[in-house]
Amino acid sequence: MASTTFKSLTDTTFDSVEGYRQAADNANSPQLKQALQQRCEARRQTLEQMNAELQRQGDELVTKGTLSGEAHQMWASITSAFGDNDEAAAERVEEGEDYLKEKFQSAIESGNLEPQEQQIVQQCYAEISQGERFGDTIAQMTD
């Protein structure tokens, strides 16, 4: 069985995939829409890597959002922000990515992960960090 920390990270990663998908659907700018779709695909690959570890441990795969908790609420606010404008939404993406990066960083430092989980989370952290930098970039694109 996977650790609670690893499952929580996987849930949050799923929520971010869905958030990116919905954000891309709602973006006005074609460049922003394309950039969001690319991030969604990169994040989906991260989710697949994490789900593969869950499967290896005999756990259920994460195939739906949490519908509760901070991560889901944050991504829901990101997608609804696109109704206002791309700039507001870009700020929300940046907030979401900062949250996710911090959550991964805390998990890595916590000592609560099994050795194999630790390795997967550290590998995934590189993509999560790219997402955080992406959040900064799109915030500048929409200024």
C-alpha positions in Angstrom: 0.0 0.0 0.0 1.2 3.5 -0.9 1.9 6.0 1.8 -0.8 8.6 2.6 1.6 11.3 1.5 2.2 9.7 -1.9 -1.5 9.2 -2.5 -2.2 12.8 -1.6 0.4 14.0 -4.1 -1.1 11.8 -6.8 -4.6 13.2 -6.0 -3.3 16.7 -6.2 -1.5 15.9 -9.5 -4.7 14.6 -11.0 -6.5 17.8 -9.9 -3.8 19.9 -11.7 -4.2 17.8 -14.9 -7.9 18.6 -14.9 -7.3 22.2 -14.0 -4.9 22.6 -16.9 -7.4 20.9 -19.3 -10.3 23.1 -18.2 -8.0 26.2 -18.3 -7.0 25.4 -21.8 -10.6 25.0 -22.8 -11.5 28.4 -21.3 -8.4 30.5 -22.4 -9.1 33.3 -24.9 -5.6 33.7 -26.3 -4.5 31.0 -28.8 -0.9 31.1 -27.5 -2.1 30.7 -24.0 -4.5 27.9 -24.9 -1.6 26.1 -26.6 0.8 26.6 -23.7 -1.8 25.3 -21.3 -2.4 22.2 -23.4 1.3 21.5 -23.5 1.5 21.8 -19.7 -1.5 19.6 -19.3 0.2 16.9 -21.4 3.4 17.1 -19.3 1.4 17.0 -16.1 -0.6 14.0 -17.4 2.7 12.1 -18.0 3.7 12.9 -14.4 0.3 11.5 -13.2 0.9 8.3 -15.2 4.3 7.9 -13.6 2.7 8.3 -10.1 -0.2 6.0 -11.0 2.4 3.3 -12.2 3.9 3.4 -8.7 0.4 3.0 -7.1 -0.2 0.1 -9.4 3.1 -1.5 -8.5 2.1 -1.3 -4.8 -1.3 -2.9 -5.5 -3.2 0.4 -4.9 -6.1 1.9 -6.9 -5.1 4.3 -9.6 -6.2 7.9 -9.3 -8.6 8.5 -12.1 -10.9 11.1 -10.8 -10.5 14.4 -8.8 -10.8 14.7 -5.1 -13.8 17.0 -5.2 -12.7 18.3 -1.9 -9.7 19.8 -0.3 -7.4 22.7 -1.1 -6.0 21.5 -4.4 -9.4 20.9 -6.0 -10.7 24.2 -4.8 -7.6 26.0 -6.1 -7.9 24.5 -9.6 -11.6 25.2 -9.7 -10.8 28.8 -9.0 -8.2 28.8 -11.7 -10.6 27.5 -14.4 -13.4 29.9 -13.3 -10.9 32.8 -13.5 -10.7 32.3 -17.3 -14.3 33.6 -17.4 -12.9 36.9 -16.3 -9.8 37.2 -18.4 -6.6 35.4 -19.3 -4.5 37.7 -16.9 -6.6 36.7 -13.9 -6.4 33.1 -14.8 -2.6 33.2 -15.4 -2.2 34.5 -11.9 -4.3 31.6 -10.5 -2.2 29.1 -12.5 0.9 30.6 -10.9 -0.7 30.2 -7.4 -1.7 26.6 -8.2 1.8 25.7 -9.4 3.4 27.4 -6.3 1.1 25.3 -4.1 1.9 22.1 -5.9 5.7 22.7 -5.9 5.6 23.4 -2.2 3.6 20.2 -1.5 6.0 18.1 -3.4 9.0 19.8 -1.7 7.5 19.2 1.7 6.9 15.5 0.9 10.4 15.0 -0.3 11.8 16.5 2.9 9.2 14.8 5.2 10.7 11.3 5.4 7.1 9.9 5.1 7.7 8.3 1.6 8.8 4.8 1.0 12.2 4.6 -0.8 10.6 3.9 -4.2 8.0 6.6 -3.7 10.7 9.0 -2.8 12.5 8.3 -6.0 9.3 8.8 -8.1 8.4 12.0 -6.3 11.9 13.4 -6.9 11.7 12.5 -10.6 8.2 14.1 -10.8 9.5 17.2 -8.9 11.4 18.2 -12.0 8.2 18.5 -14.1 6.4 20.2 -11.2 9.2 22.8 -11.0 8.8 23.4 -14.7 5.1 24.0 -14.1 5.9 26.5 -11.4 8.2 28.3 -13.8 5.5 28.1 -16.5 3.1 29.8 -14.1 5.6 32.7 -13.8 6.0 32.8 -17.6 2.3 32.9 -18.5 1.7 35.6 -15.8 4.2 37.7 -17.8 2.6 36.8 -21.2 -0.7 38.2 -20.0 0.6 41.5 -18.5 
